[in-house]
Amino acid sequence: MPFDAKSILPSLEDLLNLIYPCVCLQCGLAIQKINLEPPKGLGAGDDSGFERPHSFCPPCWRSIRRLEGPACPVCSAPLASEAALSHSPSHRCGDCRENTPAFSFAVTPFAHEGAIAKAIHVYKYQNQPRLARPLVHLFINDIASLQIDTVMAIPLHHTRLREREFNQSLLLAKEVSRLLEIPLQINAMQRIRETPSQVGLSRKARKKNIHRAFQVRNPEFIQAQRILLIDDVYTTGATLREGAKTLIRCGAKNVVVAALARMVSS
């Protein structure tokens, strides 16, 4: 009887999971079986297109919270009440009224907490670029219908790029470009100032820190283009606002910004 290697693969997988269980980075429990069941309501696509990081268990990955309810029609910041929108569907949050962003609107579908916050942290700071693909699968349906010509990412300064070895936003943008079959523009905009980390800074300090940090090196690449500008996290929006302002100033037709998750007050 001929030897069939495929017939023993399931048992080998079970044995390896038993001896060397993968531990969920969120809850710390062993993941005994790789289950690709898509989380309900996450906009993750159909079963064939969904991907989950093997380092997170299915319950933790399905616990990722989608932001729902009333939100600013421009920056997507959650609003405390639907009252304002019921009287004026175009009612903006205070920040957008005081400082109108250059971008048309923002897509920020998830709260930066729990499993998605952990995944983004591991992705950025523990050299795990393989997480880009499953992270993009979480929000690809949220941006799939946008009318855009070009996908771009918030650039890193070259010194930060050497430290981290990859631009986390660019890997997300590459995956979005691949899935949506929309051109990716890598070299048009660059970061010309080495700014301190935005982590821990106030809204005002973030805005000052990122001011004039970007430059469009090849304006001809973005002329009259509808651009999707991608970052990993939307905190105060200072970085995406500055990036969009730079692109519009240099000839882009309009800019939509997108981030996997946004910081929200509890």
ABEGO torsion letter per residue (X at the ends): XBBBAAAAAAAAAAAAAAABBBBBAAAGBBBABBBABBBBGAGAEBAAABBBBAABBAAAAAABBBBBEBBBAAAGBBBABAAAAAABAABBBAAAAABBBABABBBBABBBBEAAAAAAAAAAAAGBAAAAAAAAAAAAAAAAABBBABBBBBBBBAAAAAAAGBBAAAAAAAAAAAAAGBBBBAAABBBABBBBBABGBBAAAAAAAABGABBBABAAAABGBBBBBBBABBBAGAAAAAAAAAAAAAGBABBBBBBABBBBBX
